[in-house]
Amino acid sequence: MKANTKFIRTEILAGISSFLKATFYIIIVNPAILSEAGMPFSAVVTSTVLVCSFGSIMMGIYAKNPFIIALGMGLNAFFTYTAVLGLGLSYETALGAVFWAGILFLILSILKVRDKIVQSIPHALRYAIAAGIGLFISFIGLQNAGLIVDNPVTLVSLGSLKDPICLTFLIGLGCTAILISRNVKGAMIIGILLTTALAWPIGRWWGDASIVNFGVPTLVNYTGIFAMPDFSLFLKANLFGSIQYAFLPVVFVFAFTDLFDSLSTFVGLAEASGYKDEDGNPRNLKKSLLADAITTIFSGLVGTSSGTVYIESAVGIREGGKTGLTAITAGILFLPFLFFSPLLSIVPSIASSIALVLVGSFMMKPLTKINWSMPDEAIPVFFTMILMPLTYSITTGIIIGFLSWTLLKFFSGKKEDINPALLIINLLSLLYLWL
């Protein structure tokens, strides 16, 4: 009896750790990003909480793994800055694309086609895509904070370090980076709250935020603590409009990114925790992928970008979480924040931008696995990474990466590195660029 009680206590504490130390910040950051696509902040808070809670609880009950599902960083950036602001989709159409990406992800998982797709994508390009998305979201964070600004001659340049907004961001970024470097628990959320506090005087005691805050001089504005959940984005997805031929690449990128992000995360967590089956694969992989896919479908229906498994789940695992009870606990902890959208809206964009920049830096880690001495791999990797921020499009970086990889391998006499599935992906990429 005591052993059972100790086990339950350990699992619950592990779930609390995963929530507070690693995933809580997404409740603030995701609405901040998606609101730039014209979506109501309070409604995105509701959608974010519902997806995180639903996905994590489903992962715990169905897949019985201690993995947390939350909104994918990079996927939300693609939704806002590429699909809506870049390609001109309405957010309703983009939500429809998220839904169909989840359907595609689900079909691939059920039919086990995912294995062939995984094998067709070179490992180096997978690493490059992760790193490229990291550069992209870091670039967005630096822009939002005013550290990187437009320049008619050089396109971009350094912002004014004397500007109160930029200076406050740099102080918050530095403090958060120090906390993370010293392994302080919950460093990200502490940094966000600290930056919010530092930003309170802007527009009151010094500086003016009118240019970046829609004419409002103050950067931090209190409107209350509690409010009823905002379900205005519920079932707003344009399901039929999003499956037009011109929008299929958007669906593909959502599904592709979600699939590989999930697979790589499951593998990484399995390696770190030892939770493997008898074949050496991540424990309950198929059920975990199905839970991830169904969460993506749910995301499109309730009104947000794709949910995906979080590598930060390792925090709870390190605290002793071994079963689905850890994920269920974290999922339940999201629910009270359905009623805190006014309080969360206090957080200014410069505070949420800190998470964008630092999470982007963490996404550089896969580059250590790339063989930079092989030009036929290094060049496509570089193109993939650099073109995402420079073209402001994750899709463009991925497409150019595929095409350049295939061309260089072909003319380098390494045709064996080009498989039929990759050729099909290249053909679809060319059609996208042509049309």
Secondary structure, 3 states (H helix, E strand, C coil): CHHHHHHHHHHHHHHHHHHHHHHCCHHHHHHHHHHHHCCCHHHHHHHHHHHHHHHHHHHHHHHCCCCCEEECCCHHHHHHHHHHCCCCCCHHHHHHHHHHHHHHHHHHHHHCCHHHHHHHCCHHHHHHHHHHHHHHHHHHHHHHCCCEEEECCCEEEECCCCCHHHHHHHHHHHHHHHHHHCCCCCHHHHHHHHHHHHHCCECCCECCCCCCCCCCCCCCCCCCCCCCCCCCCCCCCCCCHHHCHHHHHHHHHHHHHHHHHHHHHHHHHHHHHCCECCCCCECCHHHHHHHHHHHHHHHHHHCCCCEEECHHHHHHHHCCCCCHHHHHHHHHHHHHHHHCHHHHCCCCHHHHHHHHHHHHHHCCHHHHHCCCCCHHHHHHHHHHHHHHHHHCCHHHHHHHHHHHHHHHHHHCCCHHHCCHHHHHHHHHHHHHHHC
